[in-house]
Amino acid sequence: MKISSAQRLKDSLENDIINGRFAPGERLDPEALEKTFNVSRTPIREAIQQLTASGLVVVVPKKGTFVAKIGVDQLIEMFEVMAELEGMCGRLAARRISTEELVQLRAALDRCEVSAQRQGDPDDYYYENEVFHQCIYGASHNAFLAEEVQQLKQRLKPYRRLQLRVRNRMARSMQEHLDIYKAIEAGDAAAAENAMRQHVLIQGERFSDFIASLKKLQTGQPGTKISPADLP
């Protein structure tokens, strides 16, 4: 899948935030970002708007844009909700998917497999993974549910990308995709719901791996900070 330069810029900023190069509470300076990424103000502004929508940064009137502070407890709660929403999508898709949509889902699964076998940049697999999930959202034929799951997915995107950097996670994710596809193809709503839920839910060893990956992150560079009381 071809990824636009604007998306690459947003991903780079996401990585910098998650990897601690921008610490929680640190102010994002647009002029400094222009120099760092060698781009104009417009793509920087667009990237920050997207990061604000995803909850990674917050805008404080008359003070600027700051890296948000999201605790591990809140992240786990968000993943719990995401798992239930995706499980519902899987259940409805198993009941409602059309023949054409099933073909599209199979094609998305095949592209995920090709990307996983390359064992290259986890982000390449992530974007094929996104298409696979979006096929299931659409096949649920519930527009309201699809909109809700997409909104939460955007907030969790950087952390779902981070998960794929855990050792062997791509291979396990690919097997989970295959299980999901088989359940939907068979019209087994209960199995599809459970497979989707378990695919997203962070628990057991996956929880430990996720926490370990967060702990490995750097503490970040010193910068302009804002106190928690100033954040909305």
N, C-alpha and C positions, 0 to 999 in steps of 0.2 A: 504494500500500500504506500502511495506517495504521500509524504507529510509536508505541508506547506512550511515556508520559512517562518511565518508568524506563529504557527503551532510549535515549531522547534524552539523559538524564543521563549514562549510561555513555558514549555517543558524545562528549558534551562533554568528559568527563574524558579520553577517549582523545585527542581533539584537543589538549587542553591538554598532554598528555604528549608527543605527537608533535611539536607545534609549539614545544616547548621552554619553555612557561610553567611546567612542572614539569621540572626538570633531572634527568638520571640520578643516582640516589643521594639525591635529595631526599625528605624525609619528608612524607607526606600527613597533614595534621591534620584529623580528622573535624569538629571544631568549626568550623574555618575554612571547610571545604567547605560545611557547613550554611548559614553566613552568605552565602557566595559565591553558592550556587545557590538559597537561600531554600527549603530543604526540611528535613524531619526527619532524624533519624539513620538510620532504617530504610532509605530508598532509597540513602543514602550507603553504608551497610554492604553492601547488596546489590550496588551498583555495584562496590565495591572487591573483593568476593568474585569477581565475574565478571572483573574485570581481573587478579586473581591467577590465576585459572584460565587466562587467555589468555597469562600470562607477562609482562604489562606492568608489574606491580608484584610485590614480594616482601614477605612478612611475616617480620620478624626478632623472635623471642620476646623479650619484655620491653623492646623498643626501639621497635616500631611497624611501620608499613607504608611501604615506600620504593619509589620509581620504579626499575624494573629497568634494568640496563645491558646492552643488546643491541647488539653491534657489527655493522657493515655486512657483514663476512664471514659471520657467523652467519646474518644475514637472507638472504643470497644462497643459502647452503646449504639453508636451510629452504624457500625458493622452488623450489630444484632438486628436493627431495623431493616437494613439493606438486605440481609439474608432472608427475612420474612417476605419482603416485597418481591425479591427475585424468585423466591419459592412459589409465590402466588402466580407470577408470570409463567413459570414452568408448568404449573398445574393447568392453567387456562390454555396455554399453548398446546399441551398434549391433547386437549379436548377440541380445540378450535382450529388448529393449523391446517392450511390448505395444501394441496399437492404441490403447487408452485412454491409456496413458502417453505415447504420441507426440502425442496430442491435447493433453494437459496441457503437454507440452514446447513445442508450438507456441503455446499460449496464453501461456506464460511469456515466450517470445521476443517475441510481439506487445506484451506489457506493457513489456518492456525497450525496444522501439523507440519506443513512445509516450513513455516517460520520457526517452530520449535526444533525441528531437525537441524536447522542451520546452526543453532546454539550461538547466535550472535547477540546483537543488542536486544535486551529484554523489552525495550520500548517497541521494537518492530512486532514482537509477539503480542504486546499489550494492545496495539491498535487493531490487529486482526481479531484478537479476543473481544474487543469492543464491538466489532461488527457481528460476531457470533451472538453476543448478548442482545444487541439491538434487534436481530432477527427474531429472537424469542419474545422480546417486548412487543414487537409488532404482531407476532402470531397470537398473542394473548387476546387481541381484538378488544382491548379495553384501553381507550385513549387516556382516560384519567389516570389509571394505574401506570401506564407507560410514561406519562409526564412526571408523576411523582418519583418514580424510580430513577428517571434520568436526572432529576434535580439533585437527589441525594448522591447519585453516582458521580456527579461533577464535584461535589464536596469531598468525596472519598478518593477521587482519581489519583492524586499524588501518592497516597498511601497504598493504593492497589498496585500502582506501578512499583513502589518500593518493595512490596511483597514478592514480586517476580524476580527480584535480585537475590532472594534467599536461595541457597544451593538446592538444586533439583526441583525447585518449585514449578518451573515451566513444564517439566515432564509430567509432574503430578497433575498440574492444571489441565494438560492436554488429555490425560486419561479421564479426568472428571468431565471434560467436555464430551468425550465419547460416550460416557455413561448417560449424560444428560440427553444427548442426541438419540441414543437407543430407546430411552424411556419415552421421549416425545414421539419418535417414529412408531413405537408400539401402542401409543395412545394410553399409556399407563400414567394417569394423572398423579397418583400418589407417589410413584417412584420418581417422576420428573420433579415434583415439588421438593421431595427430600434431597435429590441429587443437586438441585440448584441451591437449596438452603445450605447444605454442607459445603458446597463449592465456595460460598462467600463467607460463611461464618468462621470467625477466628476462635479456635478453641484447642485445648490439648497442646500437642507439640507445635502446631501452627501458631498458637498464641505465644509460646515460648520463643519461637523463631522470630516472630514479629517484634516482640519486646527486645530481643537481643539485637536485631537490626537497628532499632531505634537507639539503643544504648551505644552502638558503634559510631553514631553520628558525632561530628565535631561540635564543639561548643560555640563555634562561630567567631567572626571577627568583631572587635569592639566597634561600636558605632553609636549613632544617636539613638537613645532609648526613651521610652515613655513608660510611666508607671502604670500598673494594672488599673488603678483608679481612673485613669484618663481614657481607658478603652471602653467602648460602648458594650 
